[in-house]
Amino acid sequence: MEQKRETYYDFLRGCAIIFVILIHSFGISFAGENFPVPSVILRNFFNVAVPVFLALSGFFMAHKQIDGNNYSHFFKKQFFRVYLPVLFCSIPLFMIGIAGGRSVLKSVLLLFLCGYSIYYFVAVIIQCYLLLPFLNFFYNKGKNAYVFVMIFSLVLALCGWAVKSYILPKFGISLPLIAYAGGFWMWSVFFIFGFYLGRQKERNYSIKPWVLLSSLTFVLCFAESLFLDRLGYGVGVGQKPSAMLFSFCLIPLLFSEKVKVAFDKLDCKGIVFLSSVGFYSFGIYLIHCYVLLAYRIAVKKTLCISLNGYLQWACLTSIVFMISYAFLWGMKKLFPRLTRVCLGV
């Protein structure tokens, strides 16, 4: 039985997928420039996108009855729901790689391990689904046991991103995205946190501490970006230890019942639209990289349009979003079943 969709959580998905597009448009828009301070601040905030998606997934997984008898069936269903679309969407990149001279073995591995483009997220979410029986076990053991698991997973994420941010650049090691971001230990803390929040009967806790902590850790994000730049590793606007802390502190704020109740009182067409975007978020995630690829080829090389960094960032994000959303909306209307299997919506 499908769980009724709630506008607020689809709104969070809608915001998160737009943040994802903003992230992937950032490097193109400001290529060859010194990043202006406001752009660094904004880019750091958008890092919350993937943690929000993972927390939402964990939150809704917590509502499902999963035990030894039905877990296998549940996992297969969830696995194919996310894996088949990413395989389908990886095929053009697979063929481009082969045509470009990449070895067949490497291309096949990238295809089946979700190694193309930014599809590492699917590998991560599949690993998180595998963690569900363990999360159920520790949650049933008591609050202290589960909090320990949550803190341990946060430490793993902090250590993992510290290695990525400081150790690998020091030795000049550059890894593919799937190699450093595709492991559950880099992200699972948000899925685990979301699962915990989903199991709570009430979430009427005070949001003041989380507002303060998320504010402080966001300032830390900006400071760490400048520190990484001073070390000569480039402006670290992407994920890093402070970004993990910021997202960890922001999640309980976003999932607070007080915030949700305040949201439900709002009446705005923009909110309704963003909630509809949330419904298509997985499909937009899968296909927007192709729109960006087309932009790189057609605009950057052929049309040579020169725009101010901020203006280009806004225009590129808008174009990528509108094309992706319109394409999925049309496909869903024309081929609903096929779109569900191949594009995940």
N, C-alpha and C positions, 0 to 999 in steps of 0.2 A: 504493500500500500504506500503510495507516494505521500510524503509529508507536505502539508500545505505550505506554500511559499509565503514568507513574510517580507513585506516591503522594505523594512529596515535592513535586513541582512542582504537582500538583493542590492540595496543602495550601497552598502559597503563594498560588495563585489563590483558594482559599477564604478565606484571611485577608484578601487584598487586596479582595475584593468586600465583605466585612463592613466593612472600613475605609471603602470608598466609601459604604456606607449610613450609617456613623457620621458621615462628613463632611457628607452631605446632611441628616442629622437634627440636626446641631449648631445651625445657625442658627435652626431652628424651636424647638428646645428651650430655647435661651437668649435668645430674642427679647425685646428690651426690658430686658435685664439687663446689668450689667457682668460680663464673662466672668471667672469665678474663675480664679486662677492655675493650679490643677491641670488645669482644662479646656483652658486655652491650651496647656499642655505636651502633653496627650494629643492635642489637635487637630493640633498640629504634627507629631507622630509619624505620624499617619494619612495625611499628605501623600505618603507613600511608595507609596500604592496604585497610582496610574497608572504611575509609573516601574517598579514590579514587573511589571505587566501588559505593558508595552512590552519590558522586558528579557526576559521569558519568551518573548514572540513572536519577538524577534530570536534568542534562544538556540535555539529549535526551527527557525527558518528556516535557521540555519547548517548544520543536518544534511541539508537538502534539496539535491539536485543541480539547480542552476539555471544554465543557460547560454543562449546565444542561440537554441538550437533548441527548448527547451521552456519558456522564460520566459513567452512570450505565453500559452500554455495554463495555466501555473501561476498567472499573475496574474489571468486571467479567473476561474479557479476560486476563488481567495482573495477576489477582489473581490466576487463575487456571494454568497459565503458570509457576508460581514459586511454588505454593502450592502443586500441584499434584506430582512433582518430589521429594519434600522434604518428603511427606508422604510415597511415595514408598521407598525412601532410608532410612527412619526411621524404617521400618517394621522389619528388622533383629535385630536392637537394641531393639525394642519393645519386640520381642520374647525372646531375651537374658535376658532382665529385668524380664519378667514373669517367665522364667525358673530359674532365680536366686533368686526368692522369693519376688520380688517387688509386691506391691498390684496392682490389676487390675485397680482400679480407678486412682492411681497415674500414672500408665503406659499409660492409655488412655489419661489422661490430657497432659502428656509429648508428646505423639504422635501428638495430634491435635493442641497443642500450640507451636510446633516446638522446643520442649524442649530437644530433644536428641542431643548428641554430640555438634557440633558448629553451629547448624542450627538456632540459635537465629536470624541470619542475615535475614532469610526469614521473620520472624515475624516483624522485623524492616522495611524491604522494603515494606511490605504490609501496615503497618501503614503510611509510607511515601506516598504511593499511595492515601490513604484516605485524606491526607493533601492537595492534588493537588487543589481542588476547593478553599480552603482558600488561597493558594499561588497565584492563579489566581486573586482572589478578591483583595488581598493586593497589588499585583503588579499593577493592574489596578487603584488602589487608588493613585499611585504615588511612586516615588523613596524613599521618606522619610519614608513612611509607611512600605515599604518592607524592607528597611535597619533596621528599628526598629525591625521587626519580626526576621531578621537575627541575630541581636545583642542579642535579647532576647533568641533565641534558643541557641546561643553560651554560654550565662550565665547559662542557664539550664544545658547544657552539662558539663560546668566547675563545677557547684555545684554538679551534679550527680556523677561525677567521683571523686570529693573531698570526698564525703560521702563514696564512695566505697573504696578509697585509705587510708583514715585516720580515719573515724568514725567507720565503721564496724570492722576493725581489732582491734581497741582500746577496743571494747567490746567482741571480740572473736566471732563475728558473721560471719558465712560462708554461703553465699547464692549460689544456683545453677546459672549457667551462664544465663539461660533464665530470671531469676528473676532480676538480676542487669543490664544485657546488652541488654535485649529484649525490652526495652521501647524506643519509638521514641525520647523521650526527651534526651536520652543519645547520639544520633547520628544525629538527623534530621537536625542539622545545616549544615551538608555537602550536604545533598540532597537539602536543601533550597538555599545554596550558588551555587550549580551546576545549579539549576533551574534559578537563577538570571543570571549567566554567559551565559546560553543558550539563554536567551531572548535578550542579547545584540547583536546589529547588527554588531558592531566592538569590537574587544578585543585587540586593538593595544596600550594598556596602557603600561607605563614604568614598566619593571620587576625588576628594581634595588631595589625599596623599599621592594618588596616581597622576593628577594634574601637575603637582609639584615635581614628582620624580621624572615624568616624561619631559617636562620643561628643562630640567637640569641635564638630563641625558641627551636632549637634543642640542643643547649648547655644547656638550662634550663632543657630539658628532662633528660640529663645525670646527671645534678646536683640533680634533684628531685629523680632520681633512688638511688643515694648515700644517700640522706637525708632519704628516706624511709627505706633503709638498716640500717642506724644509729638508726632509731626509733625502730628497731627490727621487722619490718613488712616484711622483706625479700627485696632483690633487686627488686625494682619496675620497671621491664623492660616492663611491659604491659601498657595498657591504663591508663592514669592519666591526671590531669588537664593540665600539660605542653604539653603532647602529643596531646591533643585537640588543643591547641594553635599552635603547630608546623604544624599539618595537615591543620588547617584553613589558615595559612600563605602560605603553599606550594600549595594549590589548585589553586589560581589565577596564580601562576607561571606555573603550568602544563597546564593550560587552556589558556594561553596567545597565541595570534595569532602569535606572534614573535617566540615563541618556536616551535609551530606547523610548521611554514614555514621552520625553520631551520631543523627540523626533516624530512620534506618532501624532502629536498635536499640530504639526506643521502641515500646511496645505499649499503646495507649490508644484507647478507643472514640471519644473526642472528636476525636482526630487522624484516625481513619477517617472520621468524619462530615464534618469540615472538608474532607477530600479529595474526598468526594462532592459537597460544595458547590462545589468548584473546577470540577467537570464542568459545573455549571449556571451558572457565573459570568457568561458573556456574556448569557445570558437574564435573569438577575437584574439585571444592569446595565441592560438595555433596559426592563424593566417596573417596577422598583422606584419610579421617579419617579411612576408613576400611583398607587401605594399612598400615597406621600407627598402627592400632590395630593388624594386622597380624604380623608386625615387632616386636611389644612388646611381642607377644606370642612366635613366632618362633625364633627370634634372641636373645632377652634379656634373655629368660628363657631356651631355648633349646640349641642353638648353642653357647651362651655365648661369642660372639665376643667382644673383648675389643679393642676399638679404641680411639685415642686421641679425645678430645671433638670437636675440629674444623673439624678434618677429618670425624668423625662420623656425624657431622652436615651436611657437604657437601655431603657425601655419602648417608645419609638417605634422604635428600632433593631430590637428583638426582633420587634415586630409586623410591621414592613415586611419583615424578612428571612423570617419564618415564612410570611407570606402569599405572598410571591414564590416561595419555594422550593417550597411545597406546590402552588401553581398550576402551576409548570413540571413538577414531578414527575408530577402528574396528567395534564397535557397530553402529556407524553412517553409515558406508559403508554397513553393513549387514541389519540393521533394522532402517532405517532413521526415520520413523514415530513413531515407538515405543520408540526410543531413545529420540525423541523430547518430548514425553509425560512423560516418566518415569525418564529421566535424564536431561531434560531441554536444550538439544543442538540439 
